[in-house]
């Protein structure tokens, strides 16, 4: 089984793939069995048409052309090309399926995929085209098109003809055998690959959200019992308990948060109103973080389980089983597991974005926080505007994510002459999750600017925990303290890049 850590190293750190002797044997044995077994039999995709055309037998002299035809005919994607990171992840997912030796593919197909991954050749693959049943037929066809030396690829950042890049690197266009064309295009690789990248970025976001939430409460001088073990252990959810634990770890050396026992229990109080600066209980966006981020964390755990199961599965059709000496027809290409999980991830990340937006509003709204100038404006009120306009961006972006969180899983539309009469829309769901994650980083970047400006105004650097102080320093290295009004879009982009690429300070689970 390939692990998320290994996947991350291959996708993000460009570690190379090596085909083991055991994997090679499985692949070759599967192919040789299918080659022998398929003689004088009717087997889908070898000597029949595809989809609703499966009722048509293909003549022996056309069998090889059939494999090329499915690739060329299904290369019909539209929209923007997927970024290289997501294509690399998808290629890895397809490669892993083939190494399990249940697809009946020729070893050359697997080797060609490996060469593309190791040499950084990324097929040009449009975003739109998959309904997530028969898997990602369209996107995978564009991948296969590049493997046979047709279409376009990205190499060293340049979009070029695939045949030119192959020639330059001394690679031959892939020659297809038996059922290589069908196997190359039939599976869940794209939704799985996109989903894996989404998961990695979502985990990073959640780690930041914990740090931001601790810093929010340091700024507000909140009572720290809301993340106490005794309070959170009476709820039985793993996520809530773990988030509370992570907040305790993050805040362990903070000098900014208050102890309720010291302030409210161990001394007499005669006053009838306690003022607005130190609330008996802070707003929900500060106090209910374990309860809000807990379900998010639980979803990340579930999401990782599903994605790791999927990338280590055989996801095409039919399945070639040498051991039972049979070929099984079914629907392992159906992307419901990924679709459902990406919908859940969308909702989780949107809720976390909403938390960030509400925390940002707390920082910017002087009548709510009672301790900061409006919009954490460190200049002259009325003349200068601080982060007033940045809030517009955060609010509109959050609203977009709320709308995009509507599920794709239940948006099946029959197609393919009703052969595909119920589909998963898994790739659409994964792409929407990607968009929502991108949106979250934008909102988080704006909150980051507000957080460090608040620290600057209150002069509490020496009271912060070591983790939140390091975050403050990191952002300040990117964006100096600002008093006068300046365009913020470039600084926001700098912070987005930092948040996306910085390794997590906190291990979530």
Rosetta blueprint (number, residue, H / E / L):
1 X L
2 X L
3 X L
4 X H
5 X H
6 X H
7 X H
8 X H
9 X H
10 X H
11 X H
12 X H
13 X H
14 X L
15 X L
16 X L
17 X L
18 X L
19 X L
20 X L
21 X H
22 X H
23 X H
24 X H
25 X H
26 X H
27 X H
28 X H
29 X H
30 X H
31 X H
32 X H
33 X H
34 X H
35 X H
36 X H
37 X H
38 X L
39 X L
40 X L
41 X L
42 X L
43 X L
44 X L
45 X L
46 X L
47 X L
48 X E
49 X L
50 X L
51 X H
52 X H
53 X H
54 X H
55 X H
56 X L
57 X E
58 X L
59 X L
60 X H
61 X H
62 X H
63 X H
64 X H
65 X H
66 X H
67 X H
68 X H
69 X H
70 X H
71 X H
72 X H
73 X H
74 X L
75 X L
76 X L
77 X L
78 X E
79 X E
80 X E
81 X E
82 X L
83 X L
84 X H
85 X H
86 X H
87 X H
88 X H
89 X H
90 X H
91 X H
92 X H
93 X H
94 X H
95 X H
96 X H
97 X H
98 X H
99 X H
100 X L
101 X L
102 X L
103 X L
104 X L
105 X L
106 X L
107 X H
108 X H
109 X H
110 X H
111 X H
112 X H
113 X H
114 X H
115 X H
116 X H
117 X H
118 X H
119 X H
120 X L
121 X E
122 X E
123 X E
124 X L
125 X L
126 X E
127 X E
128 X E
129 X L
130 X L
131 X L
132 X L
133 X L
134 X L
135 X E
136 X L
137 X H
138 X H
139 X H
140 X H
141 X H
142 X H
143 X H
144 X H
145 X H
146 X H
147 X H
148 X L
149 X L
150 X L
151 X L
152 X E
153 X E
154 X E
155 X E
156 X L
157 X L
158 X E
159 X E
160 X E
161 X E
162 X H
163 X H
164 X H
165 X H
166 X H
167 X H
168 X H
169 X L
170 X L
171 X L
172 X L
173 X L
174 X L
175 X L
176 X L
177 X L
178 X L
179 X L
180 X H
181 X H
182 X H
183 X H
184 X H
185 X H
186 X L
187 X E
188 X L
189 X H
190 X H
191 X H
192 X H
193 X H
194 X H
195 X H
196 X H
197 X H
198 X H
199 X H
200 X H
201 X H
202 X H
203 X H
204 X H
205 X H
206 X H
207 X H
208 X H
209 X H
210 X H
211 X H
212 X H
213 X H
214 X H
215 X H
216 X H
217 X H
218 X H
219 X H
220 X L
221 X L
222 X L
223 X E
224 X H
225 X H
226 X H
227 X H
228 X L
229 X H
230 X H
231 X H
232 X H
233 X L
234 X L
235 X L
236 X L
237 X L
238 X H
239 X H
240 X H
241 X H
242 X H
243 X H
244 X H
245 X H
246 X H
247 X H
248 X H
249 X H
250 X H
251 X L
252 X L
253 X L
254 X L
255 X L
256 X L
257 X L
258 X E
259 X L
260 X H
261 X H
262 X H
263 X H
264 X H
265 X H
266 X L
267 X L
268 X L
269 X L
270 X L
271 X L
272 X L
273 X L
274 X L
275 X L
276 X L
277 X L
278 X L
279 X L
280 X L
281 X L
282 X L
283 X L
284 X H
285 X H
286 X H
287 X H
288 X L
289 X H
290 X H
291 X H
292 X H
293 X H
294 X H
295 X H
296 X H
297 X H
298 X H
299 X H
300 X H
301 X H
302 X H
303 X H
304 X H
305 X H
306 X H
307 X H
308 X H
309 X H
310 X H
311 X H
312 X L
313 X L
314 X L
315 X L
316 X L
317 X L
318 X L
319 X E
320 X E
321 X E
322 X L
323 X L
324 X L
325 X L
326 X E
327 X E
328 X E
329 X L
330 X L
331 X L
332 X L
333 X L
334 X L
335 X L
336 X H
337 X H
338 X H
339 X H
340 X H
341 X H
342 X H
343 X H
344 X H
345 X H
346 X H
347 X H
348 X H
349 X H
350 X H
351 X H
352 X H
353 X H
354 X H
355 X H
356 X H
357 X H
358 X H
359 X H
360 X H
361 X H
362 X H
363 X H
364 X H
365 X L
366 X H
367 X H
368 X H
369 X H
370 X L
371 X L
372 X L
373 X L
374 X H
375 X H
376 X H
377 X L
378 X L
379 X L
380 X L
381 X E
382 X L
383 X L
384 X E
385 X L
386 X L
387 X L
388 X H
389 X H
390 X H
391 X H
392 X H
393 X H
394 X H
395 X H
396 X H
397 X H
398 X H
399 X H
400 X H
401 X H
402 X H
403 X H
404 X H
405 X L
406 X L
407 X L
408 X L
409 X L
410 X L
411 X L
412 X L
413 X L
414 X L
415 X E
416 X L
417 X L
418 X L
419 X L
420 X E
421 X L
422 X L
423 X L
424 X L
425 X L
426 X H
427 X H
428 X H
429 X H
430 X H
431 X H
432 X H
433 X H
434 X H
435 X H
436 X H
437 X H
438 X H
439 X H
440 X H
441 X H
442 X H
443 X H
444 X H
445 X H
446 X H
447 X H
448 X H
449 X H
450 X H
451 X H
452 X H
453 X H
454 X H
455 X H
456 X H
457 X H
458 X H
459 X L
460 X L
461 X H
462 X H
463 X H
464 X L
465 X L
466 X H
467 X H
468 X H
469 X H
470 X H
471 X H
472 X H
473 X H
474 X H
475 X H
476 X H
477 X H
478 X H
479 X L
480 X L
481 X L
482 X L
483 X L
484 X L
485 X L
486 X L
487 X L
488 X L
489 X H
490 X H
491 X H
492 X H
493 X H
494 X H
495 X H
496 X H
497 X H
498 X H
499 X H
500 X H
501 X H
502 X L
503 X L
504 X L
505 X L
506 X L
507 X L
508 X L
509 X L
